[in-house]
Amino acid sequence: MQSENTHWRLNLFGRVELVGDGVVISNFGTARAAKLLVLFSLSRSGEMSRERLADLVWPDDD
């Protein structure tokens, strides 16, 4: 069981993995879910507009 102070690491090389306190999470259900995790983690403020997010995750949908 993770404590409140668990430090998480996001591995971006190869398979996307979230690692913390001996737990490895690599199944995010869909590639888009993993992409969302990566996008939010790389966002400096942790915030992103809906329009920007939609453009990054669904670039071909107009």
C-alpha contacts under 8 A as a table, 3 or more apart, distances in Angstrom:
res1	aa1	res2	aa2	distance
2	Q	5	N	7.86
2	Q	6	T	6.05
2	Q	21	D	6.44
3	S	6	T	5.48
6	T	20	G	6.35
6	T	21	D	6.11
7	H	20	G	5.81
7	H	21	D	7.17
8	W	18	L	6.64
8	W	19	V	5.54
8	W	20	G	4.49
8	W	21	D	7.65
9	R	18	L	5.75
9	R	19	V	5.12
9	R	20	G	6.34
10	L	16	V	7.15
10	L	17	E	5.74
10	L	18	L	4.62
10	L	19	V	6.36
11	N	14	G	7.91
11	N	15	R	7.43
11	N	16	V	5.53
11	N	17	E	5.03
11	N	18	L	6.34
11	N	19	V	7.65
12	L	15	R	6.62
12	L	16	V	5.03
12	L	17	E	6.99
12	L	38	V	7.79
13	F	16	V	6.87
15	R	26	S	7.33
16	V	26	S	6.14
16	V	34	A	6.88
17	E	24	V	6.53
17	E	25	I	5.57
17	E	26	S	4.52
17	E	27	N	7.99
18	L	24	V	5.80
18	L	25	I	5.02
18	L	26	S	6.42
19	V	22	G	6.96
19	V	23	V	5.64
19	V	24	V	4.54
19	V	25	I	6.30
20	G	23	V	5.27
20	G	24	V	6.68
25	I	28	F	7.60
27	N	30	T	7.77
28	F	31	A	7.22
28	F	33	A	5.85
28	F	34	A	5.66
29	G	33	A	6.71
29	G	34	A	7.97
30	T	33	A	5.25
30	T	34	A	6.63
31	A	34	A	5.16
31	A	35	K	6.14
32	R	35	K	4.85
32	R	36	L	6.11
32	R	57	V	6.85
33	A	36	L	5.11
33	A	37	L	6.42
34	A	37	L	5.15
34	A	38	V	6.34
35	K	38	V	5.09
35	K	39	L	6.07
35	K	57	V	7.37
36	L	39	L	5.05
36	L	40	F	6.14
36	L	57	V	7.49
37	L	40	F	5.40
37	L	41	S	6.09
38	V	41	S	5.13
38	V	42	L	6.15
39	L	42	L	5.28
39	L	43	S	6.24
40	F	43	S	5.10
40	F	46	G	5.59
40	F	47	E	6.99
40	F	48	M	7.51
41	S	44	R	7.76
41	S	46	G	6.65
42	L	46	G	7.67
43	S	46	G	5.04
43	S	47	E	6.58
43	S	48	M	7.28
44	R	47	E	7.72
48	M	52	R	6.62
48	M	53	L	6.41
49	S	52	R	5.30
49	S	53	L	6.15
50	R	53	L	5.07
50	R	54	A	5.97
51	E	54	A	5.14
51	E	55	D	6.19
52	R	55	D	5.11
52	R	56	L	6.27
53	L	56	L	5.19
53	L	57	V	6.07
54	A	57	V	5.27
54	A	58	W	5.38
54	A	59	P	7.03
55	D	58	W	5.50
55	D	59	P	4.75
56	L	59	P	5.69
58	W	61	D	5.59
59	P	62	D	7.85
